[in-house]
Amino acid sequence: MAGIVEWIRTHPEEGRALMRENLSYIFFRELTGDGPLGALGVAVHPRASVAADPNYVPLGAPVFLTLDRAEANGLWVAQDTGGAIKGPNRFDTFWGAGVAAEKTAGGFAGNGQALILIPPSAADRALANP
């Protein structure tokens, strides 16, 4: 991510053209309050919220991650979706704002397992209607 940002800053004209072509480019606006809003309409929280594909993970579900990157291991909550977050076992961890969060999120990729924690009745319904 840092390399892309630097290239856009040093090539502003080409950068603007690139941003117009890339539908995954994200535009930000300043918010006041608890934090940015996720797909549930509530604030997402650093080191606690993940984006997931709602076709595989119910929004609001607790997700326990065990990855090859220790900083993301533990309990998270699926509170958002994302255009690039498609398919099962795909998550985008939210690290917050600021330089440290940008550094972590910009270079983060991990492999491992995710356990989606849902009530038994919801699991029964999911298994009955694949």
C-alpha positions as a Markdown table, in Angstrom:
| # | Residue | x | y | z |
|---|---|---|---|---|
| 1 | Met | 0.0 | 0.0 | 0.0 |
| 2 | Ala | 2.8 | 2.5 | 0.9 |
| 3 | Gly | 4.3 | 2.0 | -2.6 |
| 4 | Ile | 1.0 | 2.7 | -4.3 |
| 5 | Val | 0.4 | 5.9 | -2.2 |
| 6 | Glu | 3.9 | 7.1 | -3.0 |
| 7 | Trp | 3.5 | 6.5 | -6.7 |
| 8 | Ile | 0.1 | 8.4 | -6.7 |
| 9 | Arg | 1.7 | 11.3 | -4.9 |
| 10 | Thr | 4.7 | 11.5 | -7.3 |
| 11 | His | 2.5 | 11.0 | -10.4 |
| 12 | Pro | -0.7 | 13.0 | -9.5 |
| 13 | Glu | -2.1 | 13.2 | -13.1 |
| 14 | Glu | -1.7 | 9.4 | -13.7 |
| 15 | Gly | -2.8 | 8.7 | -10.1 |
| 16 | Arg | -6.1 | 10.5 | -10.7 |
| 17 | Ala | -6.7 | 8.5 | -13.9 |
| 18 | Leu | -5.8 | 5.3 | -12.1 |
| 19 | Met | -8.2 | 6.1 | -9.3 |
| 20 | Arg | -11.0 | 6.7 | -11.8 |
| 21 | Glu | -10.4 | 3.3 | -13.4 |
| 22 | Asn | -10.0 | 1.2 | -10.3 |
| 23 | Leu | -13.4 | 0.5 | -8.8 |
| 24 | Ser | -11.7 | -0.8 | -5.6 |
| 25 | Tyr | -10.1 | 2.5 | -4.8 |
| 26 | Ile | -11.6 | 3.7 | -1.5 |
| 27 | Phe | -12.4 | 7.4 | -0.9 |
| 28 | Phe | -12.5 | 8.6 | 2.7 |
| 29 | Arg | -14.4 | 11.3 | 4.5 |
| 30 | Glu | -13.8 | 12.6 | 8.0 |
| 31 | Leu | -16.2 | 11.3 | 10.6 |
| 32 | Thr | -16.9 | 12.4 | 14.1 |
| 33 | Gly | -18.1 | 10.0 | 16.8 |
| 34 | Asp | -17.1 | 6.5 | 17.7 |
| 35 | Gly | -15.6 | 5.6 | 14.4 |
| 36 | Pro | -16.5 | 4.7 | 10.8 |
| 37 | Leu | -19.8 | 2.9 | 10.2 |
| 38 | Gly | -19.8 | -0.7 | 9.0 |
| 39 | Ala | -22.5 | -2.5 | 7.1 |
| 40 | Leu | -24.5 | -3.0 | 10.2 |
| 41 | Gly | -24.8 | 0.8 | 10.6 |
| 42 | Val | -22.8 | 0.9 | 13.8 |
| 43 | Ala | -19.2 | 2.0 | 14.4 |
| 44 | Val | -16.5 | -0.5 | 13.7 |
| 45 | His | -13.7 | -0.7 | 16.3 |
| 46 | Pro | -9.9 | -1.1 | 15.9 |
| 47 | Arg | -8.6 | -4.6 | 16.5 |
| 48 | Ala | -12.1 | -5.9 | 17.0 |
| 49 | Ser | -14.1 | -5.6 | 13.7 |
| 50 | Val | -13.7 | -7.6 | 10.5 |
| 51 | Ala | -15.3 | -7.3 | 7.1 |
| 52 | Ala | -16.6 | -10.6 | 5.7 |
| 53 | Asp | -18.7 | -12.0 | 2.9 |
| 54 | Pro | -22.3 | -12.0 | 4.3 |
| 55 | Asn | -23.1 | -15.0 | 2.0 |
| 56 | Tyr | -20.8 | -17.1 | 4.3 |
| 57 | Val | -20.6 | -15.2 | 7.6 |
| 58 | Pro | -23.6 | -13.6 | 9.3 |
| 59 | Leu | -23.0 | -9.9 | 10.1 |
| 60 | Gly | -22.7 | -9.5 | 13.8 |
| 61 | Ala | -21.3 | -13.0 | 14.3 |
| 62 | Pro | -18.2 | -13.4 | 16.5 |
| 63 | Val | -15.3 | -14.8 | 14.6 |
| 64 | Phe | -12.3 | -16.5 | 16.3 |
| 65 | Leu | -9.2 | -16.2 | 14.1 |
| 66 | Thr | -6.1 | -18.3 | 14.4 |
| 67 | Leu | -3.5 | -17.1 | 11.9 |
| 68 | Asp | 0.2 | -17.2 | 11.1 |
| 69 | Arg | 0.2 | -13.6 | 12.1 |
| 70 | Ala | -0.1 | -13.3 | 15.9 |
| 71 | Glu | -1.3 | -9.8 | 15.9 |
| 72 | Ala | -4.7 | -10.9 | 14.4 |
| 73 | Asn | -5.3 | -14.0 | 16.5 |
| 74 | Gly | -8.3 | -13.9 | 18.8 |
| 75 | Leu | -11.9 | -12.8 | 18.8 |
| 76 | Trp | -13.3 | -10.4 | 16.2 |
| 77 | Val | -16.8 | -9.4 | 15.2 |
| 78 | Ala | -18.1 | -9.4 | 11.6 |
| 79 | Gln | -19.4 | -5.9 | 11.3 |
| 80 | Asp | -18.7 | -4.9 | 7.7 |
| 81 | Thr | -18.5 | -6.1 | 4.1 |
| 82 | Gly | -16.1 | -5.3 | 1.3 |
| 83 | Gly | -15.9 | -5.4 | -2.4 |
| 84 | Ala | -12.8 | -7.6 | -2.4 |
| 85 | Ile | -14.0 | -9.8 | 0.5 |
| 86 | Lys | -15.6 | -12.6 | -1.4 |
| 87 | Gly | -16.0 | -16.2 | -0.5 |
| 88 | Pro | -15.6 | -18.3 | 2.6 |
| 89 | Asn | -12.8 | -17.8 | 5.1 |
| 90 | Arg | -12.0 | -14.3 | 3.8 |
| 91 | Phe | -11.7 | -11.5 | 6.3 |
| 92 | Asp | -10.4 | -7.9 | 6.4 |
| 93 | Thr | -9.3 | -6.9 | 9.8 |
| 94 | Phe | -9.9 | -3.3 | 10.9 |
| 95 | Trp | -6.9 | -1.7 | 12.6 |
| 96 | Gly | -8.2 | 1.9 | 13.1 |
| 97 | Ala | -6.7 | 5.2 | 12.2 |
| 98 | Gly | -3.2 | 6.7 | 12.4 |
| 99 | Val | 0.3 | 5.8 | 11.3 |
| 100 | Ala | 0.6 | 2.6 | 13.2 |
| 101 | Ala | -2.8 | 1.3 | 11.9 |
| 102 | Glu | -1.9 | 2.3 | 8.4 |
| 103 | Lys | 1.4 | 0.4 | 8.6 |
| 104 | Thr | -0.2 | -2.7 | 10.0 |
| 105 | Ala | -3.2 | -2.8 | 7.6 |
| 106 | Gly | -1.2 | -1.8 | 4.5 |
| 107 | Gly | 1.1 | -4.8 | 4.6 |
| 108 | Phe | -1.1 | -7.3 | 6.4 |
| 109 | Ala | -1.9 | -10.7 | 4.9 |
| 110 | Gly | -2.3 | -13.9 | 6.9 |
| 111 | Asn | -3.3 | -17.5 | 6.5 |
| 112 | Gly | -5.1 | -19.7 | 9.1 |
| 113 | Gln | -8.4 | -20.7 | 10.4 |
| 114 | Ala | -11.6 | -18.9 | 11.3 |
| 115 | Leu | -14.3 | -20.3 | 13.6 |
| 116 | Ile | -17.7 | -18.6 | 13.2 |
| 117 | Leu | -19.5 | -18.6 | 16.5 |
| 118 | Ile | -23.3 | -18.9 | 16.0 |
| 119 | Pro | -26.1 | -20.3 | 18.1 |
| 120 | Pro | -26.9 | -24.0 | 17.5 |
| 121 | Ser | -30.3 | -23.2 | 16.0 |
| 122 | Ala | -28.7 | -21.0 | 13.4 |
| 123 | Ala | -26.2 | -23.7 | 12.6 |
| 124 | Asp | -29.1 | -26.2 | 12.2 |
| 125 | Arg | -30.9 | -23.9 | 9.8 |
| 126 | Ala | -27.7 | -23.3 | 7.8 |
| 127 | Leu | -27.0 | -27.0 | 7.4 |
| 128 | Ala | -30.6 | -27.7 | 6.4 |
| 129 | Asn | -30.6 | -25.1 | 3.7 |
| 130 | Pro | -27.1 | -25.1 | 2.0 |
